[in-house]
Amino acid sequence: MKRLTFLITVTALTISSCNNISDQAAPADDRMDWWSEARFGMFIHWGLYAIPAGEWEGETNHAEWIRTTAQIPVETYNGFIDQFNPVEFNAPEWVAMAKDAGMKYIVITSKHHDGFCLFDSEHTGFDVMSTPFKRDIMKELSDACADEEIVMCWYHSIMDWHHPDYLPRRKWETERTIEGAQFDRYIGYMKSQLAELTTNYGNIGVLWFDGEWESTWTHEMGIDLYDYVGSLQDDIIINNRVDKGRQGLQGMTMSDDFKGDFGTPEQEIPATGLAGVDWETCMTMNDHWGYNKFDDNWKSEKDLIQKLVDIVSKGGNFLLNIGPKADGTFPQESIDRLKAMGDWMGIYSESIYGTSASPFRSLDWGRCTVKEAKKKTRLYLHVFEWPEDGKLIIPGLNNKPVKAYLMDGMKRLEMEVINTDVIITLPGDMPDENSSVVILDIKGEPVVNDSH
Ligand code: FHN
């Protein structure tokens, strides 16, 4: 509700301060405010593919792409519908784990490339209501998100391996006719479902498109879809995979000619931030998006926390993925990592939420995030490598340092200035092995000598 109030206030101010009342949607940056503040979200890849859990005819490296990577005929794949019965699914529990981890929004696969809809759609029988489960998972999840003020967002695939009007077919689907297929009719189907997803489930924060890369999807269609979704909810945010401007897994948009409110690096973190560019890195906790019961290549808690810090220090958001099991539970390894990230965020979230990118090109010992106030700036110095001599050197800072604290407990720290280096004396022990934060308040906006 808070966001809605905010929007009403902004609109009222707009109307009262100008004669011609504009019916323009809120400018993009206003729409981005909650998202830039949030910095950390949960990605969820869940669907029929959780049933085979990565295995097919003895091969065990599949996941959400299994229909294609295992070349499963559509009729055979449709059979999973009769097995989808996630009796352990508990939306409030899922939302609580996201919230306790410090995540502010959830992006879940309303429909992945396989075409299966996790929501009750009147436009297809290939949806959750045709399964033994017969519950609208997305309604239960969106209600639980609203209860906890977690922003509900949809991942929706443009590419659809199930719908008869979607083209192209998979190369190996030689048996599946393209007779009568009309791509425009598929676009109409997709738009009808997007209307359902932005009407029946409350305020939606982000429409996270994917599967835009095939030749049948064009730049013109991307522009049209961006404008269409914007007409469904005027403050909704749409990623750059709605159009054709994304540069592969590097994820940024190649030019302003292409639609999309933010860039989407995937499984990678840009080397530096990009001033004025909104972007979000999406990443798996192991090596698969959808559940693979054999994949035990889990990133450590420390690695995940330092990735969050690295991304935010470059001005980005972190969308961290969970692949739930067919029974509706999260893998224990995911639960453990969410808990560890929540413990860290419980002390240090102020150094993540609503911060902006580091003014330093690089720091040997860690990262920096920033919050600017009226006449001062607060630097959050994320120390990954605790200096053995207890001296933390902040290089090339031309501002007057005011105070320094150890963030956990706010203990004041001694500091001195030598030329344009600020040197802070740290206690012997590192408070948190994952990343410890030192706060440095400085006068004015940061002015950094980039010779370092
Ligand atoms: O093909 C999808 C993949 O299954 C997954 O959804 C990722 C997550 O962003 N996106 C595509 C691969 O780039």
Boltz pocket constraint, residues with backbone or C-beta under 6 A from the ligand:
constraints:
  - pocket:
      binder: B
      contacts: [[A, 45], [A, 64], [A, 65], [A, 210], [A, 211], [A, 266], [A, 282], [A, 289]]
      max_distance: 6.0
